[in-house]
Amino acid sequence: MESLTPHDLVVMLAGFAVMLGLARAAGELFNRLGQPAIVGEILAGILLGPTVLGTFAPGLFGWLFPGAGAVPIAYDAIITLAVVLLLLIAGLEIDLSVLWRQGRAALLISVLGTAVPFAVGFGAAYAAPRFWGIEPGADILTFALFFGTALSITALPVIAKIMMDLNLFKTDVGMLVMGAAMFSDLVGWIVFSIVLGMMNANAPPEADVGGHGGLGLGATIGLTLGIVVFALTLGRYLVHRALPWIQSRLSWPGGVLSFTLVLTFAGAALTEAIGIHAIFGAFLVGVAVGDSAHVRTQTRMVLHQFVTYIFAPIFFVSIGLEADFLESFDVLLVLGVLAIAFVGKLAGCYLGAWLGRLPTRDAWAIAFGMNARGAMEIILGLLALQYGVIQEEMFVALVVLALLTSIVSGPMMRMFIAQPKRWLLEELLDVGSFFPRLQATTRAEAIRELAAPAAAAAGLDESAVAEAVLNRERVMSTGLGQEVAVPHARLDGLKKPVLVLGHAPEGIDFDSPDGEPARLIFLLLTPRDDISAQLQIMGQIARLFQSPAARAVVYESDSVDVVRALIKTEAGESPHGEALPGG
Amino acid sequence: MESLTPHDLVVMLAGFAVMLGLARAAGELFNRLGQPAIVGEILAGILLGPTVLGTFAPGLFGWLFPGAGAVPIAYDAIITLAVVLLLLIAGLEIDLSVLWRQGRAALLISVLGTAVPFAVGFGAAYAAPRFWGIEPGADILTFALFFGTALSITALPVIAKIMMDLNLFKTDVGMLVMGAAMFSDLVGWIVFSIVLGMMNANAPPEADVGGHGGLGLGATIGLTLGIVVFALTLGRYLVHRALPWIQSRLSWPGGVLSFTLVLTFAGAALTEAIGIHAIFGAFLVGVAVGDSAHVRTQTRMVLHQFVTYIFAPIFFVSIGLEADFLESFDVLLVLGVLAIAFVGKLAGCYLGAWLGRLPTRDAWAIAFGMNARGAMEIILGLLALQYGVIQEEMFVALVVLALLTSIVSGPMMRMFIAQPKRWLLEELLDVGSFFPRLQATTRAEAIRELAAPAAAAAGLDESAVAEAVLNRERVMSTGLGQEVAVPHARLDGLKKPVLVLGHAPEGIDFDSPDGEPARLIFLLLTPRDDISAQLQIMGQIARLFQSPAARAVVYESDSVDVVRALIKTEAGESPHGEALPGG
């Protein structure tokens, strides 16, 4: 058997270390800037690809990403697995019952939010294929169908992330957007699989993609529809019958995990064999498996974490390797794609929401939410590029569209819907707000000692802050019991909450209900008109630090990072637990 | 860039579906037979490999596993990632503080249990290299060092699994064996990395393994030791400083997950580059990261599940593809390897335990525990085969050794240490022991209705069973409250507990403390002399079914599989949570 030489192995492993490391670092950075991680991951790829590294350090670029030999095949194998698993996850998140439960407005938004951009894209591409970057010689109908699909698809994971960031995930608007996005994705992928079959039938022989001989276009489309219907009816039924047996008889959650992956690989091989792409089979398996209550939270979580944090970054970074994003950047084309994509999607969704009798502000928020495109747009573009339907310029324009819509959707939704912000303890505590050894021995001393840094952080006068907190303390003691006290005050002139934490090793009497002295003293300042902030934050403190183990971590620590890590990991469910519909 | 053709993709995806599906099915089957999953996974590989499929269906075998082209390279890339991740997991499980805490006996067992088999293997191989299957032309010293290492190494994951199965994991004997096995693994891999450097320096040029030009043997050994010392001191310190920062500032658990994998790929590339194998770097990263309290249970769990249930089976099945296990089966060599391996390991460990003043039965149990070899033995043998140090016959003998010791260690330990068996609800309930609609309306009727199938399962007389349970019920009612009752009896002539569950939709009065009628009625028969079984099982029922949600699942279900799935997934921690030391 042919295999990788030791030198190939060194390059491949170093390549994955660099790709994953840079992608995740950039993803985390963009997360901290309030942006979806995918934006950072793709930019990391552009840095590593021909655009930057290939131009400025061609030697290193050529070493890491050789054009020939075994290494590119090894990369291709793993990136293919990554995108197959990414589509499995995308499919798992689709639960059409969410859509049915939202009623008439959701259906209108789904249908119009998919059909209008499709019609706009199809019409524009059909009327002026050269302008929109058709690959010379490619079939115009195929190209127009592709472009329509590309404009109508959404990006469920990006949308889910935005909903969570805006604290909208479980609201009516949030569920509406999620349901409609699921519909768009499902229809989009089915149409696109047919487009793939057409691409395949029309591909020039030298492209060496698809074309497994015998199958004509009609057979491919027939088989595709057959597989879709099977997966969503009998296949889904059989999976739902098999899962309880697997859960009860095999190891857990390993049984369900392996079963899902075996089905995924088999489905992917099948759809690849009939001439539509492997990812389509993976997506359908995800849809068939996903809405089963028997795929418990833990199984989803393991898959989700591994794919989100390992495979997806490697795939997104590889996007940047596909093209030179400066050389192939066609300003006119990019602006044209952005304009038509925004207009088509916003108009379709707004129309649906308006017909569904939603208030204007909600309708706009929904339209901007549905306008987010991320991974799905890019995968579509990548396949069209590889199948020789579009030129590199169009691919670049689609990547820009995906990035820009992912960036603007959140802020635009926030403009139209105001939600009380959710304050997280670990975001409030930072360097300079944790004092592992308080000097104070009395309640007033402790409050004064903590008021100084709090006032500095708030930009207020130190003694005024201390007085406000002491006044509040005189009304009623803030000792919560279990060695915790939360002296606090609501103040004018404060923009956001300020929290300072002190540890008093000897304990300070805070007149707690359990009679014990307080050792953890949180001084909390909140804006006067934001009542919910104070309740939220005090609730979190009370919940978290009732555990002696959690308090012990703070007592033994002199770094705010350890405290933040504790809060984050103990504060209950991980964000992704919530992100998964039905999870 | 070169890439996989659609046909390559179909083969690769189908290949993974078949490999993973067959490996996991066989692994689960062997688990049910009380054997480690690895035994089934390797046998699945032998079925799929040249031994069986290649002989009986050479066409299909050639299609799935072509000898040339891009597909074998794609397999190689993913199998290499699999073994790199497997060694990461193995490293993560090593926590030497477990060893120090066990004191003198543990140290004696560790040192002698490693040194004696090493000396025996080294001496035998050095004295008669031809008998032990040296590859003609290979360096005798290298070969002898390899054989010594192969006999001294253990298999932590297999041992951990056996300890759990025997309910010994948290006992003194269990911790002793785990600690000593960690020591053996750590020393074994360090010695083996040096042997790899020697293999590399001595490899014939046509083998095309290792040999990155410049580095001589001295430099390789020096660098290896330098990397080991760095990883276990400064590297470990830096990782432990970085982790709280990562946990508190980056997404969780994704931050730690990606960080660990980036380090793993980088470490693997480094050790591969200096001429020892990539897996060694992955192992060291695992050791450096693993004993940090900041790698929380969830991060470990995600990695563990994905590797155990996806990557590891693919790797183990690939073992079977490496050789023809019938053609290369040399009876004399296999028996010789088994004899020398058993004698060396058992003698060394028994001697250590005896010097450590442990009771004889414990000493034997520990020796047989340490004798288990699984994945590690096989990986060692595979590398030696690829580096041209041993012949295929010796590789086959080592695989047989790994399988046989994995199979016999559990039963042998059980012979020497009797532990009360742990009964699990989901193992007791089976087809024929769940009655979704009881006819009974009174307590006595319900007991009689359930006594019939229970007596049949126990092989006892029906009316005698019913009488015993009714007599017990007269002494004191067995209604637990919250709609649950557990009528029960201890009986002579019963070998193991029998449990039958009936659902009474209308409810039956069982004189429960909360005054509510019972809807779930468990009839439990246990052997008269096994008091712990009754307490264990009743405790599990009471704990699990106090939740109204859990009861609702049973009320709505008419399949025992749904009930078993509920019990398994709700019964608290997954087995692997316990399997991880420090987890």
Interface residues (C-beta under 8 A of the other chain):
Chain A: M1 E2 S3 L4 T5 P6 H7 L9 V10 M12 L13 A14 F16 A17 L20 G21 R24 E28 N31 A37 F65 G67 A68 G69 A70 P72 I73 A74 Y75 D76 A77 I78 T80 L81 V84 D208 V209 G210 G211 H212 P244 W245 Q247 S248 R249 L250 S251 W252 P253 G254 G255 L257 S258 F259 L261 V262 F265 A266 A268 A269 E272 A273 G275 A278 H294 R296 Q298 M301 V302 Q305 F306 T308 Y309 I310 P313 E426 S559 V560 D561 V562 V563 R564 A565 K568 T569 S574 P575
Chain B: M1 E2 S3 L4 T5 P6 H7 L9 V10 M12 L13 A14 F16 A17 L20 G21 R24 E28 N31 A37 F65 G67 A68 G69 A70 P72 I73 A74 Y75 D76 A77 I78 T80 L81 V84 D208 V209 G210 G211 H212 P244 W245 Q247 S248 R249 L250 S251 W252 P253 G254 G255 L257 S258 F259 L261 V262 F265 A266 A268 A269 E272 A273 G275 A278 H294 R296 Q298 M301 V302 Q305 F306 T308 Y309 I310 P313 E426 S559 V560 D561 V562 V563 R564 A565 K568 T569 S574 P575
